[in-house]
Amino acid sequence: MIEEIEIIPVPGFYKNEDGVLRHGSNYVIFPTGEELNIDLKDTYTYPVYDWYYFDSEELARIFFDLPLPTTDEETI
């Protein structure tokens, strides 16, 4: 039986990297020394190096057109 699992809202910065959802909760630091900081999330013009801010993983997955996580649980 496949059932959807509850996604707990995890705000932060998200990036779709070849179908893999990357996440930075409070900040993302780039090799250039620049960074995204959660306290300044409303001041950025997105995308920033392909990163975006979302209020939850679910919203990020919808935006990037990635599947929502499911769990395969067999009933015995």
C-alpha positions as CSV (number, residue, x, y, z in Angstrom):
1,M,0.0,0.0,0.0
2,I,1.4,3.4,-0.9
3,E,0.3,6.2,1.3
4,E,1.4,9.8,1.3
5,I,3.4,11.0,4.3
6,E,2.7,14.2,6.1
7,I,5.2,16.9,5.1
8,I,6.1,19.1,8.0
9,P,6.6,22.7,6.9
10,V,10.3,23.3,6.7
11,P,11.0,26.9,5.6
12,G,14.3,27.6,3.9
13,F,16.1,27.9,0.6
14,Y,15.6,25.2,-2.0
15,K,17.3,24.3,-5.3
16,N,16.4,21.6,-7.8
17,E,19.7,20.0,-8.8
18,D,18.9,17.5,-11.6
19,G,15.8,16.2,-9.8
20,V,17.3,16.2,-6.4
21,L,15.9,18.8,-4.0
22,R,18.6,20.6,-2.1
23,H,17.8,22.5,1.1
24,G,19.4,25.1,3.3
25,S,17.4,25.8,6.5
26,N,18.9,29.1,7.7
27,Y,21.5,30.0,5.1
28,V,23.3,29.0,2.0
29,I,27.0,30.1,1.5
30,F,28.4,30.2,-2.0
31,P,32.1,29.7,-3.0
32,T,32.2,33.5,-3.8
33,G,31.6,34.2,-0.1
34,E,28.1,35.5,-0.8
35,E,25.3,34.0,1.2
36,L,21.5,33.8,1.6
37,N,20.4,34.3,5.1
38,I,16.9,33.4,6.3
39,D,16.6,36.7,8.2
40,L,17.0,38.6,4.9
41,K,14.8,36.2,2.7
42,D,12.4,39.0,1.7
43,T,15.2,41.2,0.4
44,Y,16.6,38.9,-2.3
45,T,15.6,38.8,-6.0
46,Y,15.1,35.1,-6.8
47,P,16.6,33.0,-8.1
48,V,19.9,33.5,-6.5
49,Y,22.3,31.0,-8.1
50,D,19.2,28.8,-8.8
51,W,18.1,28.9,-5.1
52,Y,14.7,30.1,-4.0
53,Y,13.0,30.6,-0.7
54,F,9.9,28.6,0.2
55,D,7.8,28.2,3.3
56,S,7.8,24.4,3.0
57,E,9.3,21.5,1.2
58,E,5.9,20.8,-0.4
59,L,5.8,24.2,-2.0
60,A,9.3,23.8,-3.3
61,R,8.5,20.4,-4.8
62,I,5.4,21.8,-6.5
63,F,7.3,24.8,-7.9
64,F,10.1,22.5,-9.2
65,D,7.6,19.9,-10.4
66,L,9.1,17.2,-8.3
67,P,7.1,14.4,-6.8
68,L,6.0,14.6,-3.2
69,P,7.5,12.0,-1.0
70,T,5.6,8.8,-0.4
71,T,6.2,5.7,1.6
72,D,5.8,2.2,0.4
73,E,4.2,0.3,3.3
74,E,2.9,-3.2,2.7
75,T,0.0,-4.4,4.8
76,I,0.5,-7.9,6.2
